[in-house]
Amino acid sequence: MKLTCKFLFILSTLAMTAQAEPVFVDGVSMETGWYDCNKKQKWSWQAFPPSYYNKEVFPDDLSMCWAHAASNVLQWWQDAQAPSLIPATAPNGKSDTAVSFYATVPDKVGSQRIDDPLYVQQLAIYKDIAKNWENTGGKVMQAYNWYFNGGKLDTIEGTLKNPNSGGYYADLGLVMTGNTSPLFTSFTFNDSFTRAEIIDTLVRFIDNNYGTTLSLASKEGGHAVTMWGYEQVGEDFFVYLTDSDDAQHALIKQKVVFSDTKWAYLTACDGDTPVYTEQWVTDLYGYANITINGVEQEIQGIMLSEAQAFMAPRLSIPEPASATLSLLALCGLAARRRR
């Protein structure tokens, strides 16, 4: 009997240990597979901006966090596809941002490209979005739809400068019908959501291998980040993110805490330097003091307001067996016609 109890205890311990492991979307680990496209004006420069930095060529990016977050997901998705299936016209990989700069400034033409975070932390997909859209607020769904189908979703904010751009996967026909899209879905969290429902949504998106982004709310405005995974340790829930505004190239871990009024906040893990430093005493609308388990308290962090899932399918070449069957069917049809 003692042996059985000990065995069950070991199994239980192993199960708890397994549960504490981070869970990521396919191809992502703590070290690799994720992307962190960064805003230029937020990058941590040396004491002074370098002499080759030219705002006319590289305007400050103030409002396109949605494009950065979507670019991370789109590049991750393209990484999982067979290279031959990615359209030749589709931007892919790191951005060669410096080329236009050297071509514009005569004394830099032919010079070796400077290995600077301003360049190496950007993606070709983001560069393409920034070239064709105004530097204004928007949502990741706008970027996804434009990248696949071309054009602008009128129901979502954003200003498209070049209406003939995008549409790199238009032949897949993943267009919106009404408010339904085969490309993406989203959930806007409010006080009708329970803690369990919010966690279940985030877990389901990652477990289903959806490219996941989060909308965050502060008293100054909205923000978008990319979520790559989650971790559950007992009652605690954590998310793994990359953020275009955190002035670093890093995967960051944030603890999600829930107030009694059901609002969710991203906060620093114990011992970490806070990424989000806003102080919350009342909710976003100032309607209620923040209480956790009935105790009023101040939270340092940022509010989680929405989660979006990018659900594009994996592109595939027909399997040999299917191709053979198709070929046989065509041969059979040709034989019937000859008769």
Secondary structure, DSSP 8 states (H G I E B T S, - for coil): -HHHHHHHHHHHHHHHHHHTS-EE-TT--SSSS------GGGS---SS--TT--TTTS----S-HHHHHHHHHHHHHHHTS-GGGS-TTS--SB--THHHHHHHSGGGTTS-----HHHHT-BHHHHHHHHHB-SS---HHHHHHHHHH-S--TTS---BS-TT---TTGGG----BTTB-SSEEEEE--TTS-HHHHHHHHHHHHHTT-EEEEEEEETTEEEEEEEEEEEEETTEEEEEEE-TTSSS---EEEEEEE-TT--EEEEE-TTS--S---EESB-TTS-SB-EETTEE--EESEEEEEEEEE---------HHHHHHHHHHHHHHHHHHH-
